[in-house]
């Protein structure tokens, strides 16, 4: 058996080497990237060449969502693939770890304070990481949260909620709501304005952000969220939209992989249409805060995210939607210049949304 310390060291070396290779690859001239990537399929011609190259390379790596490999190893693979893909420039960001009160114990949270943020009374985004409710952590999203805070000028509180299958639905939703309530109660400690606390997240985290926005709207003891930042959110766990089959394979997140995540998170199929699982099924979306919904061109979750934005609009909620020529997961692949550009656009939307809150 390999000692745990050696395993950790090996993992760090893999991540470091992977990061160096990724940075070298995506630093190549655009014409070289296009040549290496080749032409994308006819139904994905608007996909950025960097994204298509990443999709082709990812197709050669070990499967990250299957039951033939122990879950701990799956999570390790996820970490090793996610962490090196985040650009890590030196940024004027102050970082502090806290522990929020949760329904099953303390919830680790990390506060990112950009140099341009006011010392007190600042807007705050409570952020929930992606990873299919099964994988991911504060660490996997650290680089991207730093960059988002820096580009937007908004304080960010990243939340490490409990993961399935050890903690199935609604554990993650419970933790997400508790973290938001804690942020509201401790706004002064976080340097935040209690009336300008937003929710956001990517993928599974986008799901949790939408769930918390609904919960805060309906909870008389809490102020409603000031804004929603929903990055390729998973909002329909009961049915499959057309984009699930159109981009079922070959574009990083697969249909089979999404099935694996949902099965782990909510084994009981009858509960997948509950609004706390699938916000798209909420009866009434009126009264929710303004939202920015970012989707990815070749993402199986694309259509459900855009359908949720349409439902928000029909309910009278101010909402902006932008479809990026990227893969699912681009928030975490900022080693690619095109993904950084997409994140910069999202950061601008967050800054604008919080300025209006």
MOZISUL-V876476 format. One record per residue. N is the residue number from 1. RES is the residue in one small letter. PHI is phi in degrees with one decimal (none if undefined). Layout:
BEGIN
n=N res=RES phi=PHI
n=N res=RES phi=PHI
END
This chain:
BEGIN
n=1 res=x phi=none
n=2 res=x phi=-78.7
n=3 res=x phi=-56.3
n=4 res=x phi=-60.8
n=5 res=x phi=-65.2
n=6 res=x phi=-70.5
n=7 res=x phi=-60.9
n=8 res=x phi=-63.4
n=9 res=x phi=-63.0
n=10 res=x phi=-60.9
n=11 res=x phi=-61.1
n=12 res=x phi=-65.6
n=13 res=x phi=-65.4
n=14 res=x phi=-59.7
n=15 res=x phi=-64.3
n=16 res=x phi=-64.6
n=17 res=x phi=-64.4
n=18 res=x phi=-60.5
n=19 res=x phi=-64.7
n=20 res=x phi=-62.8
n=21 res=x phi=-65.9
n=22 res=x phi=-63.9
n=23 res=x phi=-62.9
n=24 res=x phi=-65.8
n=25 res=x phi=-63.4
n=26 res=x phi=-85.2
n=27 res=x phi=-90.7
n=28 res=x phi=-65.7
n=29 res=x phi=-58.3
n=30 res=x phi=-57.0
n=31 res=x phi=-65.2
n=32 res=x phi=-70.6
n=33 res=x phi=-58.4
n=34 res=x phi=-62.8
n=35 res=x phi=-67.6
n=36 res=x phi=-65.6
n=37 res=x phi=-73.0
n=38 res=x phi=78.3
n=39 res=x phi=-81.1
n=40 res=x phi=-74.2
n=41 res=x phi=-60.0
n=42 res=x phi=-62.0
n=43 res=x phi=-88.5
n=44 res=x phi=-141.0
n=45 res=x phi=-65.2
n=46 res=x phi=-87.7
n=47 res=x phi=-69.4
n=48 res=x phi=-62.8
n=49 res=x phi=-54.9
n=50 res=x phi=-61.3
n=51 res=x phi=-67.1
n=52 res=x phi=-67.2
n=53 res=x phi=-63.9
n=54 res=x phi=-62.8
n=55 res=x phi=-61.6
n=56 res=x phi=-65.7
n=57 res=x phi=-68.7
n=58 res=x phi=-64.5
n=59 res=x phi=-65.2
n=60 res=x phi=-94.6
n=61 res=x phi=-89.7
n=62 res=x phi=-59.3
n=63 res=x phi=-60.2
n=64 res=x phi=-98.2
n=65 res=x phi=-135.0
n=66 res=x phi=-158.7
n=67 res=x phi=-95.5
n=68 res=x phi=-81.3
n=69 res=x phi=-116.2
n=70 res=x phi=-53.6
n=71 res=x phi=-60.3
n=72 res=x phi=-59.9
n=73 res=x phi=-70.7
n=74 res=x phi=-60.0
n=75 res=x phi=-66.0
n=76 res=x phi=-61.7
n=77 res=x phi=-62.5
n=78 res=x phi=-61.3
n=79 res=x phi=-61.3
n=80 res=x phi=-67.0
n=81 res=x phi=-86.7
n=82 res=x phi=-78.8
n=83 res=x phi=-62.1
n=84 res=x phi=-67.6
n=85 res=x phi=-83.9
n=86 res=x phi=-91.6
n=87 res=x phi=-66.0
n=88 res=x phi=-125.5
n=89 res=x phi=-71.7
n=90 res=x phi=-74.1
n=91 res=x phi=-122.8
n=92 res=x phi=-77.6
n=93 res=x phi=-123.0
n=94 res=x phi=-98.9
n=95 res=x phi=-121.7
n=96 res=x phi=-142.5
n=97 res=x phi=-94.6
n=98 res=x phi=-133.1
n=99 res=x phi=-132.1
n=100 res=x phi=-87.6
n=101 res=x phi=-76.9
n=102 res=x phi=-126.4
n=103 res=x phi=-67.5
n=104 res=x phi=-124.4
n=105 res=x phi=121.6
n=106 res=x phi=-67.4
n=107 res=x phi=-110.4
n=108 res=x phi=-64.6
n=109 res=x phi=-136.4
n=110 res=x phi=-129.1
n=111 res=x phi=-100.2
n=112 res=x phi=-110.3
n=113 res=x phi=-117.8
n=114 res=x phi=-71.6
n=115 res=x phi=-60.8
n=116 res=x phi=-85.2
n=117 res=x phi=-75.4
n=118 res=x phi=-60.9
n=119 res=x phi=-68.6
n=120 res=x phi=-150.7
n=121 res=x phi=66.4
n=122 res=x phi=-92.1
n=123 res=x phi=-68.1
n=124 res=x phi=-136.8
n=125 res=x phi=-107.5
n=126 res=x phi=-85.9
n=127 res=x phi=-113.4
n=128 res=x phi=-114.9
n=129 res=x phi=-71.7
n=130 res=x phi=-86.9
n=131 res=x phi=132.2
n=132 res=x phi=67.2
n=133 res=x phi=62.9
n=134 res=x phi=-117.3
n=135 res=x phi=-128.8
n=136 res=x phi=90.9
n=137 res=x phi=-167.4
n=138 res=x phi=-57.3
n=139 res=x phi=-64.9
n=140 res=x phi=-66.1
n=141 res=x phi=-110.2
n=142 res=x phi=-61.9
n=143 res=x phi=-60.9
n=144 res=x phi=-70.2
n=145 res=x phi=-66.5
n=146 res=x phi=-61.3
n=147 res=x phi=-66.8
n=148 res=x phi=-63.4
n=149 res=x phi=-62.7
n=150 res=x phi=-64.2
n=151 res=x phi=-73.9
n=152 res=x phi=-92.6
n=153 res=x phi=74.3
n=154 res=x phi=-105.5
n=155 res=x phi=-64.7
n=156 res=x phi=-127.8
n=157 res=x phi=-113.5
n=158 res=x phi=-87.9
n=159 res=x phi=-112.4
n=160 res=x phi=-104.6
n=161 res=x phi=-77.0
n=162 res=x phi=-68.9
n=163 res=x phi=-107.5
n=164 res=x phi=-85.2
n=165 res=x phi=-84.3
n=166 res=x phi=-60.0
n=167 res=x phi=-129.7
n=168 res=x phi=-72.1
n=169 res=x phi=-47.7
n=170 res=x phi=-102.4
n=171 res=x phi=-55.4
n=172 res=x phi=-62.7
n=173 res=x phi=-64.7
n=174 res=x phi=-63.1
n=175 res=x phi=-64.7
n=176 res=x phi=-62.0
n=177 res=x phi=-65.7
n=178 res=x phi=-64.8
n=179 res=x phi=-64.7
n=180 res=x phi=-64.2
n=181 res=x phi=-61.4
n=182 res=x phi=-64.6
n=183 res=x phi=-62.1
n=184 res=x phi=-62.9
n=185 res=x phi=-67.2
n=186 res=x phi=-112.5
n=187 res=x phi=-56.7
n=188 res=x phi=-61.9
n=189 res=x phi=-62.7
n=190 res=x phi=-89.5
n=191 res=x phi=71.8
n=192 res=x phi=-108.2
n=193 res=x phi=-87.9
n=194 res=x phi=-56.2
n=195 res=x phi=-89.4
n=196 res=x phi=-127.5
n=197 res=x phi=-109.7
n=198 res=x phi=-105.3
n=199 res=x phi=-124.7
n=200 res=x phi=-161.3
n=201 res=x phi=173.7
n=202 res=x phi=-115.2
n=203 res=x phi=59.7
n=204 res=x phi=-59.4
n=205 res=x phi=-67.8
n=206 res=x phi=-64.8
n=207 res=x phi=-57.7
n=208 res=x phi=-65.9
n=209 res=x phi=-62.5
n=210 res=x phi=-64.1
n=211 res=x phi=-63.1
n=212 res=x phi=-67.7
n=213 res=x phi=-59.8
n=214 res=x phi=-65.2
n=215 res=x phi=-64.1
n=216 res=x phi=-66.9
n=217 res=x phi=-59.7
n=218 res=x phi=-93.9
n=219 res=x phi=-100.5
n=220 res=x phi=-68.4
n=221 res=x phi=-89.3
n=222 res=x phi=-122.6
n=223 res=x phi=-72.5
n=224 res=x phi=-66.6
n=225 res=x phi=-61.7
n=226 res=x phi=-82.7
n=227 res=x phi=-166.2
n=228 res=x phi=-122.4
n=229 res=x phi=-113.5
n=230 res=x phi=-110.4
n=231 res=x phi=-102.3
n=232 res=x phi=30.0
n=233 res=x phi=-74.2
n=234 res=x phi=-91.4
n=235 res=x phi=-118.5
n=236 res=x phi=-136.8
n=237 res=x phi=-96.0
n=238 res=x phi=-99.8
n=239 res=x phi=-128.5
n=240 res=x phi=-109.6
n=241 res=x phi=-81.5
n=242 res=x phi=-61.3
n=243 res=x phi=-66.4
n=244 res=x phi=-63.4
n=245 res=x phi=-82.2
n=246 res=x phi=-62.1
n=247 res=x phi=-117.1
n=248 res=x phi=-66.6
n=249 res=x phi=-152.6
n=250 res=x phi=94.2
n=251 res=x phi=-130.3
n=252 res=x phi=78.2
n=253 res=x phi=-79.0
n=254 res=x phi=-110.9
n=255 res=x phi=-61.3
n=256 res=x phi=-65.3
n=257 res=x phi=-63.9
n=258 res=x phi=-64.8
n=259 res=x phi=-59.8
n=260 res=x phi=-61.9
n=261 res=x phi=-62.8
n=262 res=x phi=-64.6
n=263 res=x phi=-60.0
n=264 res=x phi=-72.3
n=265 res=x phi=-76.2
n=266 res=x phi=-131.5
n=267 res=x phi=-61.8
n=268 res=x phi=-82.7
n=269 res=x phi=-59.0
n=270 res=x phi=-64.6
n=271 res=x phi=-92.7
n=272 res=x phi=-72.0
n=273 res=x phi=-95.3
n=274 res=x phi=-66.1
n=275 res=x phi=-57.6
n=276 res=x phi=-74.4
n=277 res=x phi=-99.1
n=278 res=x phi=-128.2
n=279 res=x phi=-56.4
n=280 res=x phi=-60.8
n=281 res=x phi=-93.6
n=282 res=x phi=-62.3
n=283 res=x phi=-64.9
n=284 res=x phi=-132.6
n=285 res=x phi=-105.1
n=286 res=x phi=-65.5
n=287 res=x phi=84.9
n=288 res=x phi=-78.3
n=289 res=x phi=-72.2
n=290 res=x phi=-54.7
n=291 res=x phi=-137.8
n=292 res=x phi=-118.8
n=293 res=x phi=-112.5
n=294 res=x phi=-107.7
n=295 res=x phi=-120.1
n=296 res=x phi=-118.2
n=297 res=x phi=-52.9
n=298 res=x phi=-106.5
n=299 res=x phi=-96.2
n=300 res=x phi=-55.3
n=301 res=x phi=-88.7
n=302 res=x phi=-56.2
n=303 res=x phi=-67.3
n=304 res=x phi=-69.4
n=305 res=x phi=-64.4
n=306 res=x phi=-71.3
n=307 res=x phi=-66.4
n=308 res=x phi=-66.2
n=309 res=x phi=-61.3
n=310 res=x phi=-64.8
n=311 res=x phi=-65.2
n=312 res=x phi=-61.4
n=313 res=x phi=-61.3
n=314 res=x phi=-65.3
n=315 res=x phi=-86.7
n=316 res=x phi=89.9
n=317 res=x phi=-88.9
n=318 res=x phi=-70.6
n=319 res=x phi=-145.4
n=320 res=x phi=-118.7
n=321 res=x phi=-125.8
n=322 res=x phi=-136.0
n=323 res=x phi=-99.3
n=324 res=x phi=-95.3
n=325 res=x phi=-78.9
n=326 res=x phi=-134.0
n=327 res=x phi=-91.3
n=328 res=x phi=-57.3
n=329 res=x phi=97.8
n=330 res=x phi=-64.6
n=331 res=x phi=-58.3
n=332 res=x phi=-103.2
n=333 res=x phi=-117.9
n=334 res=x phi=-76.3
n=335 res=x phi=-66.1
n=336 res=x phi=-87.7
n=337 res=x phi=-54.5
n=338 res=x phi=-66.6
n=339 res=x phi=-70.4
n=340 res=x phi=-63.5
n=341 res=x phi=-63.4
n=342 res=x phi=-64.5
n=343 res=x phi=-65.5
n=344 res=x phi=-62.7
n=345 res=x phi=-63.6
n=346 res=x phi=-63.9
n=347 res=x phi=-61.7
n=348 res=x phi=-63.7
n=349 res=x phi=-63.7
n=350 res=x phi=-64.5
n=351 res=x phi=-59.7
n=352 res=x phi=-66.2
n=353 res=x phi=-62.4
n=354 res=x phi=-74.5
n=355 res=x phi=-65.9
n=356 res=x phi=-85.5
n=357 res=x phi=-63.6
END
